Amino acid sequence: MCDVRKISEVLVKFQNFVDFCYKKTYGENSLEIMLLRSKLQDLFNEYKDKFSHCAQVPPSCRK
């Protein structure tokens, strides 16, 4: 059974952790962090689209 809510929570937590690490390493608005943030958002959207038929995505996760 798939659960989009759990997947989205893990992706959001992972994105926050990676954002923190990249900010410490490269600075607040570096190109690397912007590219990584974009890739993580794309990954999240792909999971959301792929598994949206399994469960409702919480409103806090929609963008």
C-alpha positions as a Markdown table, in Angstrom:
| # | Residue | x | y | z |
|---|---|---|---|---|
| 1 | Met | 0.0 | 0.0 | 0.0 |
| 2 | Cys | 1.4 | 3.4 | -0.9 |
| 3 | Asp | 1.1 | 6.4 | 1.2 |
| 4 | Val | 1.8 | 9.7 | -0.4 |
| 5 | Arg | 1.7 | 11.5 | 2.9 |
| 6 | Lys | 4.6 | 9.5 | 4.3 |
| 7 | Ile | 6.6 | 9.9 | 1.1 |
| 8 | Ser | 6.0 | 13.6 | 1.0 |
| 9 | Glu | 6.9 | 14.1 | 4.6 |
| 10 | Val | 10.2 | 12.2 | 4.1 |
| 11 | Leu | 11.0 | 14.3 | 1.0 |
| 12 | Val | 10.3 | 17.6 | 2.7 |
| 13 | Lys | 12.4 | 16.6 | 5.7 |
| 14 | Phe | 15.2 | 15.5 | 3.5 |
| 15 | Gln | 15.0 | 18.7 | 1.4 |
| 16 | Asn | 15.2 | 20.8 | 4.6 |
| 17 | Phe | 18.2 | 18.9 | 5.8 |
| 18 | Val | 20.0 | 19.2 | 2.4 |
| 19 | Asp | 19.1 | 22.9 | 2.2 |
| 20 | Phe | 20.7 | 23.4 | 5.7 |
| 21 | Cys | 23.9 | 21.6 | 4.7 |
| 22 | Tyr | 24.2 | 23.3 | 1.4 |
| 23 | Lys | 23.6 | 26.7 | 2.9 |
| 24 | Lys | 26.4 | 26.1 | 5.5 |
| 25 | Thr | 28.7 | 24.9 | 2.7 |
| 26 | Tyr | 28.0 | 27.2 | -0.3 |
| 27 | Gly | 26.1 | 30.1 | 1.2 |
| 28 | Glu | 22.5 | 31.2 | 1.3 |
| 29 | Asn | 21.7 | 31.8 | -2.4 |
| 30 | Ser | 24.3 | 29.8 | -4.2 |
| 31 | Leu | 23.6 | 28.3 | -7.6 |
| 32 | Glu | 24.2 | 24.8 | -6.2 |
| 33 | Ile | 21.5 | 25.1 | -3.6 |
| 34 | Met | 19.0 | 26.6 | -6.1 |
| 35 | Leu | 19.6 | 23.7 | -8.6 |
| 36 | Leu | 19.3 | 21.1 | -5.8 |
| 37 | Arg | 16.1 | 22.6 | -4.5 |
| 38 | Ser | 14.7 | 22.5 | -8.0 |
| 39 | Lys | 15.6 | 18.8 | -8.4 |
| 40 | Leu | 14.1 | 17.9 | -5.0 |
| 41 | Gln | 10.9 | 19.7 | -5.9 |
| 42 | Asp | 10.7 | 17.9 | -9.2 |
| 43 | Leu | 11.2 | 14.6 | -7.4 |
| 44 | Phe | 8.5 | 15.5 | -4.9 |
| 45 | Asn | 6.1 | 16.4 | -7.7 |
| 46 | Glu | 6.8 | 13.2 | -9.5 |
| 47 | Tyr | 6.0 | 11.1 | -6.5 |
| 48 | Lys | 2.9 | 13.2 | -5.9 |
| 49 | Asp | 1.7 | 12.7 | -9.4 |
| 50 | Lys | 2.5 | 9.0 | -9.5 |
| 51 | Phe | 0.9 | 8.1 | -6.2 |
| 52 | Ser | -2.0 | 10.6 | -6.0 |
| 53 | His | -4.5 | 7.9 | -6.8 |
| 54 | Cys | -3.4 | 6.0 | -3.6 |
| 55 | Ala | -4.1 | 8.6 | -1.0 |
| 56 | Gln | -4.9 | 12.3 | -0.6 |
| 57 | Val | -1.9 | 14.7 | -0.5 |
| 58 | Pro | -2.2 | 16.9 | 2.6 |
| 59 | Pro | -2.9 | 20.6 | 1.7 |
| 60 | Ser | 0.4 | 21.6 | 3.5 |
| 61 | Cys | 2.3 | 19.6 | 0.9 |
| 62 | Arg | 0.7 | 21.1 | -2.2 |
| 63 | Lys | 2.4 | 23.9 | -4.1 |
